[in-house]
Amino acid sequence: MLFTQFEFIFLFLPVTFAGYFVIGRSFADPAPRLAWLAAASLVFYANWDVSFVPIIVTSIVVNYVMGLLIARQTAKPARTRLFAMAVAANLLALAFFKYTNFGIDIIDAITRTRHSHLDIALPLGISFFTFTQLAYLADVYAGLATERSFIKYTLFVTYFPHLIAGPILHHREMMPQFGSEESKRLSAERVATGLTIFIIGLFKKAVIADGFALIANPVFQTATRFHLHAIDAWGGALAYSLQIYFDFSGYCDMAIGLSLLFGIRLPFNFDAPYKSHSIIEFWRRWHITLSRFLRDYLYIPLGGNRQGPTRRRVNLFLTMLIGGLWHGAGFTFVIWGALHGLYLIVNHLWREIVGRSPALQQQAGKIWYAVTALVLTQFAVVIAWVFFRADTPKIAGRVLRAMVGASQPDQLAQTTTVTWLSLAAVIAGYAACLLLPNVNAMFERWNVGLDSYSNPRRWSVVDLTWRPSTGWAVAASLVCTVALLVSLLAGDGSQFLYFQF
């Protein structure tokens, strides 16, 4: 069930919403309404494939029990052993479902043999619910959290707005909200805010992201058989960069909006990353909760920046390499992660150089420097996206060679797939990314989400501050109508790109 599907919008969501608040009015104890929301979340998950339900339920039960056992241990050696066992069990399960066939590919590449893949279905959202629970176990081990309510813990893991594609939640952020008086109270203002944000996300996904997919997909499909013309390579790479931007931005907006309907605020997971002036800033704005997880539970435990610049660079590279592997079991994702690791190393080196040079520091405050930094950052991000989108490194190589004019003329595709109208749409898409505010800025005064990073709010040309007014209601209704019509014409529509992770 997709957030963009009619059965979700007109059946699942109204029934879940009504049941939640009816139960809330009938029982003073929050447990019944939280149980209803957890059960609805499992139904939402089962709609994808009911065979995945035993996997996520087993994961929840095992991690809940392990959390209790870790919390009860007063001796550190015993706590450490239990924590290590719990982490190992989660990682082994994730490795089996997600990386077994990739392991076979690695063996084949090394031994130059060919083995068949095993018939293993990847449970939807396994990376997200595994990382969420690993963060919880780490907090329990550190003495920062302990959850004794199985209903609350189940909801913490399965809560349907975040279950499939994030954000990755922290126990300390969510548990105080579950069962709070605010989440029990039905608020017309909060419902209006949540529905408006949901509609904005729906439009981003159904109209903009899926529209750019119509430009990008034929390019990468052509690259599986032929070399590309430069206009196709650039058009396809830029279109995919916008597709994944609006796809993930749309999902994050819809998750925030849906959660607000129930009086619960999720962490912001997306904050205008294409306005970033460096790769460091990009990763504070793109998939914010994953960046936080990698920082807190991988980069810092590896030593962070505490053991000298060389070790810091190694830690950065390893963190991003693993981050790439988290996104997908394939060589292209490993390369994508490695590229971002190298980008971050170069970015930190450059900052050190600027910090030692008064002349460069003076230039760093000028407009030309900011524009150059923005363009270079976006160029690096687009190059990496080519590997993220391509099915194999060979296909990515064909796209990149075409982008620098190095395609082999005798192997070129006979026709181009990207038109000048497509390029105009790409330019308009980037203009929207740079000049318009995002949901975080539009709803800043309404406190709709939780901050993971204190990102400075980037400027925008158009002021679109939301307010509960007739004008905004009419605009939201028109946008919703367009998005629903497009979804209806497109059929079931495409999945969100992050669903595959």
PAROLUM-956054 format. One line per 8 residues: their letters; for each residue x, y, z of C-alpha. Coordinates in nm, 4 decimals, m for minus. Example, Ala and Ser with C-alpha at 12.3 -4.5 7.8 and 13.67 -1.06 7.14 Angstrom:
REM residues 2
as = 1.2300,m0.4500,0.7800  1.3670,m0.1060,0.7140
//
This chain:
REM residues 501
mlftqfef = 0.0000,0.0000,0.0000  0.1471,0.3304,m0.1125  0.0739,0.6664,0.0471  m0.0329,0.7779,m0.3009  m0.2876,0.4989,m0.3526  m0.6599,0.5581,m0.3219  m0.7117,0.2661,m0.0806  m0.4628,0.4260,0.1565
iflflpvt = m0.5993,0.7801,0.1301  m0.9694,0.6985,0.1320  m0.9851,0.3756,0.3339  m0.6869,0.2908,0.5528  m0.6108,0.6433,0.6725  m0.9696,0.7500,0.7613  m1.0420,0.4206,0.9410  m0.7144,0.4328,1.1355
fagyfvig = m0.7599,0.8009,1.2216  m1.1223,0.7630,1.3351  m1.0509,0.4493,1.5377  m0.7557,0.6134,1.7117  m0.9513,0.9122,1.8413  m1.2731,0.7204,1.9158  m1.0739,0.4794,2.1310  m0.8887,0.7725,2.2858
rsfadpap = m1.2183,0.9269,2.3976  m1.3467,0.5956,2.5310  m1.0432,0.5004,2.7434  m0.8352,0.7178,2.9740  m0.5495,0.4677,2.9553  m0.3430,0.5308,2.6373  m0.2716,0.1579,2.5860  m0.5891,0.0781,2.3824
rlawlaaa = m0.5393,0.3584,2.1288  m0.1676,0.2811,2.0983  m0.2515,m0.0871,2.0458  m0.4969,0.0170,1.7727  m0.2298,0.2263,1.5998  0.0280,m0.0537,1.6270  m0.2210,m0.3082,1.4890  m0.3098,m0.0734,1.2019
slvfyanw = 0.0607,m0.0301,1.1285  0.1054,m0.4076,1.1056  m0.1951,m0.4270,0.8720  m0.0323,m0.1560,0.6597  0.2883,m0.3610,0.6507  0.1044,m0.6881,0.5806  m0.0626,m0.5290,0.2790  0.2720,m0.5430,0.1002
dvsfvpii = 0.3342,m0.9103,0.1706  0.1829,m1.0942,0.4659  0.4802,m1.3335,0.4685  0.6980,m1.0457,0.5933  0.4894,m0.9999,0.9096  0.6432,m1.2935,1.1041  0.9891,m1.1507,1.0298  0.9191,m0.8048,1.1693
vtsivvny = 0.7213,m0.9454,1.4644  1.0091,m1.1808,1.5519  1.2525,m0.8902,1.5279  1.0355,m0.6811,1.7609  0.9949,m0.9557,2.0211  1.3631,m1.0512,2.0243  1.4862,m0.6933,2.0524  1.2278,m0.6017,2.3167
vmglliar = 1.3344,m0.8988,2.5316  1.7033,m0.8267,2.4756  1.6473,m0.4644,2.5750  1.4901,m0.5743,2.9027  1.7708,m0.8206,2.9720  2.0411,m0.5624,2.9005  1.8708,m0.3075,3.1258  1.8472,m0.5534,3.4153
qtakpart = 2.2176,m0.6342,3.4158  2.4206,m0.4295,3.6593  2.7566,m0.5893,3.5775  2.9121,m0.4281,3.2709  3.0648,m0.7520,3.1268  2.7230,m0.9178,3.1259  2.5597,m0.6081,2.9691  2.8298,m0.5992,2.7048
rlfamava = 2.7839,m0.9674,2.6173  2.4071,m0.9304,2.5846  2.4417,m0.6122,2.3802  2.6935,m0.7786,2.1471  2.4620,m1.0779,2.1041  2.1663,m0.8542,2.0225  2.3628,m0.6452,1.7712  2.5048,m0.9580,1.6087
anllalaf = 2.1577,m1.1137,1.5769  2.0217,m0.8005,1.4058  2.3162,m0.7673,1.1697  2.3117,m1.1372,1.0809  1.9426,m1.1194,0.9960  1.9989,m0.8073,0.7866  2.3001,m0.9663,0.6150  2.1104,m1.2842,0.5331
fkytnfgi = 1.8126,m1.1150,0.3721  1.9909,m0.8239,0.2083  2.3492,m0.9269,0.1342  2.3572,m1.3023,0.0728  2.3218,m1.2693,m0.3024  2.5629,m0.9760,m0.3080  2.8129,m1.2014,m0.1328  2.7638,m1.4529,m0.4118
diidaitr = 2.8339,m1.1751,m0.6645  3.1573,m1.0857,m0.4828  3.2720,m1.4494,m0.4822  3.1908,m1.4752,m0.8521  3.3877,m1.1568,m0.9254  3.6912,m1.2826,m0.7338  3.6881,m1.6437,m0.8579  3.5514,m1.5637,m1.2057
trhshldi = 3.2775,m1.8209,m1.1579  2.9009,m1.7980,m1.1929  2.6632,m1.9100,m0.9197  2.2875,m1.8715,m0.9110  2.1298,m1.6320,m0.6648  1.9306,m1.7774,m0.3772  1.5564,m1.7195,m0.3761  1.5499,m1.4763,m0.0820
alplgisf = 1.2778,m1.2110,m0.0643  1.3942,m0.8862,0.0912  1.1494,m0.7833,0.3679  1.0231,m0.4338,0.3058  1.1896,m0.1684,0.5203  1.4236,m0.4155,0.6930  1.7103,m0.1657,0.6962  1.4943,0.0979,0.8642
ftftqlay = 1.3393,m0.1176,1.1348  1.6748,m0.2864,1.2010  1.8619,0.0434,1.2416  1.5825,0.1869,1.4563  1.6128,m0.1082,1.6941  1.9926,m0.1038,1.6930  1.9792,0.2599,1.8030  1.7367,0.1608,2.0795
ladvyagl = 1.9629,m0.1215,2.2015  2.2640,0.1111,2.2021  2.0692,0.3630,2.4110  1.9630,0.0874,2.6539  2.3235,m0.0299,2.6834  2.4327,0.3288,2.7550  2.1620,0.3643,3.0194  1.9710,0.6262,2.8196
atersfik = 1.6516,0.4291,2.7565  1.4468,0.1332,2.8718  1.1020,0.0486,2.7421  0.8850,m0.1789,2.9557  0.5614,m0.1411,2.7592  0.5515,m0.3953,2.4777  0.2681,m0.2047,2.3080  0.4687,0.1185,2.3016
ytlfvtyf = 0.7782,m0.0618,2.1786  0.5823,m0.2316,1.9000  0.4385,0.1020,1.7917  0.7845,0.2608,1.8114  0.9106,0.0098,1.5521  0.6020,m0.0329,1.3320  0.4536,0.3207,1.3326  0.3327,0.3298,0.9741
phliagpi = 0.4319,0.6870,0.8707  0.8012,0.5983,0.9171  0.8044,0.2185,0.8846  0.8961,0.1759,0.5186  1.1381,0.4599,0.4440  1.2217,0.6348,0.7675  1.3049,0.8518,0.9445  1.5191,0.6356,1.1722
lhhremmp = 1.3724,0.7059,1.5153  1.5289,0.7465,1.8583  1.3478,0.6056,2.1583  1.3918,0.9257,2.3576  1.2235,1.1314,2.0836  0.9136,0.9200,2.0384  0.8199,0.7527,2.3670  0.7245,1.0736,2.5509
qfgseesk = 0.4851,1.1505,2.2628  0.3144,0.8104,2.2556  0.0313,0.8284,2.5031  0.0703,1.2006,2.5719  m0.2341,1.4204,2.6268  m0.1517,1.6171,2.3108  m0.1682,1.3032,2.0976  m0.5057,1.2190,2.2523
rlsaerva = m0.6602,1.5561,2.1696  m0.8228,1.6034,1.8286  m0.7134,1.9429,1.6950  m0.8644,2.1008,1.3818  m0.5565,2.3198,1.3379  m0.3230,2.0212,1.3605  m0.5357,1.8213,1.1170  m0.5349,2.1093,0.8681
tgltifii = m0.1576,2.1429,0.9020  m0.0959,1.7707,0.8663  m0.3244,1.7332,0.5636  m0.1642,2.0317,0.3889  0.1859,1.8889,0.4389  0.0649,1.5474,0.3230  m0.0845,1.7031,0.0072  0.2403,1.8873,m0.0692
glfkkavi = 0.4304,1.5590,m0.0394  0.1704,1.3811,m0.2536  0.2161,1.6391,m0.5302  0.5959,1.6152,m0.5108  0.5836,1.2387,m0.5516  0.2953,1.1792,m0.7930  0.3510,1.4762,m1.0224  0.7091,1.6014,m0.9976
adgfalia = 0.9204,1.2964,m0.9040  0.7324,1.0520,m1.1274  0.7418,1.3134,m1.4031  1.1215,1.3304,m1.3913  1.1296,0.9491,m1.3905  0.9825,0.9637,m1.7420  1.2986,1.1491,m1.8493  1.5573,0.9542,m1.6486
npvfqtat = 1.4385,0.5951,m1.6930  1.4674,0.5766,m2.0759  1.8224,0.7170,m2.0560  1.9470,0.4535,m1.8123  1.7594,0.1813,m2.0012  1.9290,0.2891,m2.3249  2.2671,0.2825,m2.1492  2.2239,m0.0902,m2.0829
rfhlhaid = 2.2737,m0.1546,m2.4575  2.4265,0.1515,m2.6199  2.6565,0.4449,m2.5621  2.4766,0.7742,m2.5086  2.4660,1.1155,m2.6641  2.5844,1.3919,m2.4322  2.2398,1.5535,m2.4149  2.0895,1.2217,m2.3010
awggalay = 2.3578,1.1592,m2.0406  2.3296,1.5029,m1.8849  1.9534,1.5117,m1.9149  1.9161,1.1651,m1.7610  2.1607,1.2285,m1.4769  2.0067,1.5642,m1.3849  1.6524,1.4308,m1.4180  1.7306,1.1409,m1.1857
slqiyfdf = 1.8889,1.3819,m0.9373  1.5597,1.5714,m0.9326  1.3525,1.2520,m0.9285  1.5187,1.1189,m0.6150  1.5129,1.4674,m0.4579  1.1384,1.5152,m0.4967  1.0650,1.1472,m0.4350  1.2403,1.1410,m0.0986
sgycdmai = 1.1319,1.4951,m0.0105  0.7730,1.3969,m0.0917  0.7900,1.0880,0.1284  0.9401,1.2850,0.4176  0.6675,1.5494,0.3881  0.3931,1.2863,0.3764  0.5372,1.1090,0.6812  0.5506,1.4368,0.8774
glsllfgi = 0.1960,1.5265,0.7733  0.0497,1.1837,0.8492  0.2125,1.1735,1.1907  0.0803,1.5193,1.2787  m0.2744,1.3898,1.2293  m0.2150,1.1682,1.5330  m0.0523,1.4448,1.7362  0.2973,1.2978,1.6993
rlpfnfda = 0.5975,1.4839,1.5561  0.8598,1.2914,1.3598  1.2193,1.4128,1.3177  1.2822,1.6157,1.0046  1.4639,1.3932,0.7576  1.5092,1.6340,0.4665  1.5987,2.0032,0.4602  1.6680,2.1566,0.1176
pykshsii = 1.9930,1.9624,0.0513  2.0406,2.1055,m0.2983  2.0928,2.4471,m0.1399  2.4021,2.3100,0.0336  2.7394,2.4804,m0.0147  2.9423,2.1711,0.0735  2.9155,1.7940,0.0939  2.9382,1.8244,0.4729
efwrrwhi = 2.6299,2.0445,0.4686  2.4605,1.8172,0.2138  2.4753,1.5250,0.4575  2.3264,1.7425,0.7317  2.0295,1.8054,0.5043  1.9846,1.4782,0.3124  1.8453,1.1774,0.5031  1.9205,1.3589,0.8261
tlsrflrd = 1.8379,1.0736,1.0632  2.0592,0.8288,0.8720  2.3458,1.0790,0.8919  2.2825,1.1084,1.2646  2.2764,0.7288,1.3059  2.6011,0.6837,1.1129  2.7640,0.9626,1.3138  2.6481,0.8450,1.6578
ylyiplgg = 2.6712,0.4675,1.6175  2.9504,0.4208,1.3641  3.1736,0.7252,1.3068  3.2126,0.8201,1.6753  3.2629,0.4586,1.7975  3.5308,0.4186,1.5273  3.7131,0.7092,1.6910  3.5601,1.0050,1.5113
nrqgptrr = 3.8084,1.2910,1.4956  3.9697,1.2145,1.8317  4.2731,1.0241,1.6990  4.4247,1.2666,1.4528  4.3432,1.3814,1.0966  4.4538,1.0602,0.9225  4.2343,0.8413,1.1398  3.9451,1.0842,1.0976
rvnlfltm = 3.9698,1.0520,0.7190  3.9745,0.6744,0.7415  3.6723,0.6835,0.9725  3.4851,0.9151,0.7368  3.5563,0.6915,0.4402  3.4544,0.3715,0.6222  3.1374,0.5337,0.7538  3.0233,0.6450,0.4100
ligglwhg = 3.1258,0.3142,0.2533  2.9018,0.1320,0.5001  2.6341,0.3958,0.4424  2.6466,0.3160,0.0718  2.6199,m0.0558,0.1423  2.3219,0.0131,0.3705  2.1391,0.1660,0.0742  2.1750,m0.1406,m0.1427
agftfviw = 2.3541,m0.4693,m0.1931  2.5484,m0.3898,m0.5079  2.8796,m0.2600,m0.6364  2.7197,0.0647,m0.7543  2.6051,0.1491,m0.4005  2.9519,0.0727,m0.2646  3.1034,0.3085,m0.5230  2.8438,0.5735,m0.4390
galhglyl = 2.9312,0.5500,m0.0692  3.3050,0.5540,m0.1435  3.2641,0.8662,m0.3571  3.0850,1.0488,m0.0779  3.3537,0.9346,0.1636  3.6188,1.0875,m0.0638  3.4090,1.4013,m0.1074  3.3916,1.4485,0.2694
ivnhlwre = 3.7667,1.3972,0.3072  3.8364,1.6602,0.0381  3.5782,1.8921,0.1935  3.7458,1.8724,0.5364  4.0903,1.9229,0.3811  3.9663,2.2319,0.2015  3.8195,2.3700,0.5248  4.1565,2.3239,0.6921
ivgrspal = 4.3295,2.5081,0.4076  4.0776,2.7962,0.4246  4.1165,2.8084,0.8029  4.4911,2.8667,0.7653  4.4601,3.1302,0.4937  4.3278,3.4800,0.5804  4.3005,3.5584,0.2076  4.0752,3.2581,0.1415
qqqagkiw = 3.8693,3.3376,0.4507  3.8062,3.6825,0.3097  3.6926,3.5375,m0.0244  3.4723,3.2776,0.1468  3.2254,3.5496,0.2442  3.1674,3.6704,m0.1107  2.8805,3.5793,m0.3434  3.0995,3.4301,m0.6172
yavtalvl = 3.2482,3.1891,m0.3624  2.9038,3.0804,m0.2388  2.7768,3.0260,m0.5954  3.0882,2.8296,m0.6911  3.0590,2.6155,m0.3765  2.6930,2.5432,m0.4488  2.7591,2.4461,m0.8128  3.0593,2.2257,m0.7277
tqfavvia = 2.8651,2.0531,m0.4511  2.5739,1.9815,m0.6823  2.8059,1.8599,m0.9580  2.9696,1.6124,m0.7168  2.6284,1.4940,m0.5965  2.5027,1.4377,m0.9536  2.8122,1.2352,m1.0482  2.7549,1.0113,m0.7473
wvffradt = 2.3820,0.9771,m0.8279  2.4745,0.8202,m1.1615  2.6206,0.5201,m0.9746  2.3236,0.5176,m0.7363  2.0785,0.4886,m1.0281  2.2711,0.2600,m1.2632  2.2213,m0.1153,m1.2320  2.5906,m0.1884,m1.2868
pkiagrvl = 2.9200,0.0055,m1.2825  2.9425,m0.0534,m1.6597  2.6171,0.1322,m1.7207  2.7281,0.4148,m1.4913  3.0545,0.4328,m1.6833  2.8692,0.4740,m2.0130  2.6652,0.7617,m1.8717  2.9705,0.9363,m1.7283
ramvgasq = 3.1728,0.8931,m2.0490  2.8888,1.0480,m2.2459  2.8761,1.3398,m2.0020  3.2384,1.4257,m2.0904  3.1903,1.3542,m2.4605  3.3824,1.0253,m2.4641  3.1165,0.7887,m2.6013  3.2253,0.5539,m2.8785
pdqlaqtt = 3.0631,0.6848,m3.2003  3.0163,0.3389,m3.3535  2.8160,0.2246,m3.0481  2.5936,0.5304,m3.0049  2.2177,0.4958,m2.9754  2.0524,0.5896,m3.3031  1.8285,0.8540,m3.1519  1.8262,1.0753,m2.8458
tvtwlsla = 1.5629,1.0328,m2.5765  1.5987,1.3678,m2.3982  1.4282,1.6616,m2.5703  1.4812,2.0324,m2.5234  1.1462,2.0392,m2.3446  1.2838,1.7814,m2.1005  1.5885,1.9994,m2.0373  1.3583,2.2975,m1.9757
aviagyaa = 1.1739,2.0872,m1.7154  1.5073,2.0011,m1.5522  1.6019,2.3697,m1.5343  1.2626,2.4505,m1.3818  1.3086,2.1684,m1.1298  1.6438,2.3019,m1.0131  1.5030,2.6542,m0.9961  1.2283,2.5243,m0.7650
clllpnvn = 1.4865,2.3516,m0.5439  1.6941,2.6686,m0.5131  1.4343,2.9442,m0.5047  1.1348,2.8006,m0.3178  1.1068,2.7202,0.0544  1.0583,2.3646,0.1721  0.8021,2.2368,0.4205  1.0412,2.2919,0.7126
amferwnv = 1.0491,2.6642,0.6348  0.6841,2.7014,0.5293  0.5600,2.5537,0.8582  0.8431,2.6676,1.0860  0.6193,2.8565,1.3283  0.3842,2.5583,1.3657  0.6432,2.3231,1.5161  0.5591,2.0324,1.2842
gldsysnp = 0.8776,1.8271,1.3246  1.1772,1.7550,1.5451  1.5200,1.8962,1.4608  1.8106,1.6509,1.4364  2.0583,1.9106,1.3102  2.0332,2.2851,1.3666  2.0559,2.3744,0.9989  2.0433,2.7438,0.9115
rrwsvvdl = 1.7328,2.8219,0.7084  1.8341,2.8903,0.3489  1.6865,3.1868,0.1659  1.4047,3.1586,m0.0847  1.2694,3.4071,m0.3362  0.9010,3.3314,m0.2722  0.7516,3.3620,0.0757  0.5136,3.0687,0.1229
twrpstgw = 0.4536,3.0751,0.4968  0.1510,2.8572,0.5668  m0.1443,2.9858,0.7652  m0.4914,2.8401,0.8294  m0.6769,3.0517,0.5739  m0.9311,3.0095,0.2946  m0.6685,3.0837,0.0315  m0.4411,2.8078,0.1527
avaaslvc = m0.7352,2.5658,0.1773  m0.8358,2.6348,m0.1843  m0.4735,2.6036,m0.3053  m0.4254,2.2763,m0.1167  m0.7505,2.1395,m0.2611  m0.6405,2.2228,m0.6163  m0.2960,2.0692,m0.5643  m0.4539,1.7587,m0.4109
tvallvsl = m0.6958,1.7240,m0.7038  m0.4133,1.7428,m0.9575  m0.2038,1.4893,m0.7647  m0.4955,1.2468,m0.7304  m0.5837,1.2768,m1.0998  m0.2239,1.2051,m1.1974  m0.2166,0.9084,m0.9589  m0.5422,0.7798,m1.1083
lagdgsqf = m0.4138,0.8111,m1.4652  m0.0827,0.6464,m1.3728  m0.2545,0.3485,m1.2099  m0.0975,0.2283,m0.8877  0.1996,0.4562,m0.9458  0.5632,0.3881,m0.8759  0.7029,0.3002,m0.5358  0.9061,0.5515,m0.3405
lyfqf = 1.2721,0.5000,m0.4292  1.3751,0.4480,m0.0664  1.1299,0.1579,m0.0297  1.3889,m0.0719,m0.1854  1.6358,m0.0040,0.0976
//
